[in-house]
């Protein structure tokens, strides 16, 4: 089995004590797809590689954010539109079109304009 033999349970305890023990090599050994347990050297190398890749990903993300900010400033890219919701979704009037004084016509629909009496002074 995967946990028996000279490199059995104590390796299991070492793997659990590592910060990211769920890497590919320990899992393959635990599941019996690999005969030998990963060495400490392999685990450290893999952890260092993961940290290196995470660092590279952070660098790329920072470069992308800087480039995006530069494009916004130069006017090459439009700023994201801000959506403003009026009312509350639980209200009965939410999502209904607001009435206007001018008639509105789109495709096969026609909505007459609203009329309000003039205010007497």
Protein Blocks (a to p, Z undefined) as FASTA:
>chain_A
ZZgcjklmmmmmmmmmpmblmbmklmmmmnopafbdcdfklmmmmmmmmmmmmmmmmmmm
mmmmmmmmmmmmnopaccddddddehjfkbmkgoiacddfbdcdehjbccdddddddddZ
Z
